[in-house]
Structures are given as C-alpha cells and as structure tokens.
C-alpha cells in the first residue's frame, strides 16, 4: 500500500465503495481514461490483482473504506 500514490489510494477507496469508473472519474474530476490508468497501476503494484471485486476487498481490508452493509 505504501507504494500507491495519493490519487491511487483515493481511486482504490472509491472502488471499495463500489463506484464505477465513470462515477470515480466524475467525483475526482478526471477522465475515465485516467481512472483506468490508475486502476492499471494499482493492479500492478498490488501483484496483478485482476478482478474489481478483489480490489474492493483490498480497500476494505486495508481500512480505506467500510465494508458494505449486509442485506
């Protein structure tokens, strides 16, 4: 986690909140392409995590976002 930039940590936090790339881009005032690049960088730095759900789980485990409410 320490290798992630501040922006990458913000993106990972929003992934943990189950936001789409478009929603993250809007919230951070960035393009969807920039968000995709950040996601690529995050995946590489976290050992090639491929699935978005795994990134969300990592965000919860690292305390970046609270776990989703149970139904």
N, C-alpha and C positions, 0 to 999 in steps of 0.2 A: 504494500500500500504506500510506502514512503516514496516509491519511485513515481507515483502518479502525480501529475501536475494538479494545481488547484482546480482548474477547469475540468480535468478528467474526473476528479473526485466529485465535483458538482454534477457532472453527467451521470456518474455511477449512482449517486444519491437519487437522482430523478428516475433512473432505471429501476431502482429499488421501490419507487413509488408507482411503478407500473405505467409510466408515461411513454407514449410513442416517440419516435424520432422527431416527428413534426411538432409534437407538444413540447418536447425538450428544446428544440430549436426556437420556438416562439418564446418560451419562458426565459431563455438565455440570450435572446436577440442575436441568434446565429443562424446560418443556413443549415438545411438538412444535411448537405454535403459535409459541412464542418463537424456536425454531430456524428455522422458516420465515421469520419476520420478519427475523432476522439474515441469512438467505440472500438475501432480497429486497434488504436494504440493501447487502450485499456486491456483488450483481449491479449495482445502480445505481452504486455507487462505482467499479466496475471497467469501466464503459462498457456496461452492459446485457448482460453475458455470460448467455446463456440456458441452456446445457446444463451439467449437473452435471459431465460429463467435462471440460469446459473449465475449470471451477473447480478440479478436481483437478489438472489440468495446470499451472494458475497456481500452485497451492500447491507443486508440485514445482519449478517454475522459480524461484520466489522462495526456495527453500531451507527452506520451512516443514515439509516432510515429505520423506523419501527416496523415490526412485522405487520403484514396486512391483517385486518380484523377477521376473525373467524366468522363463518356464516352460521 
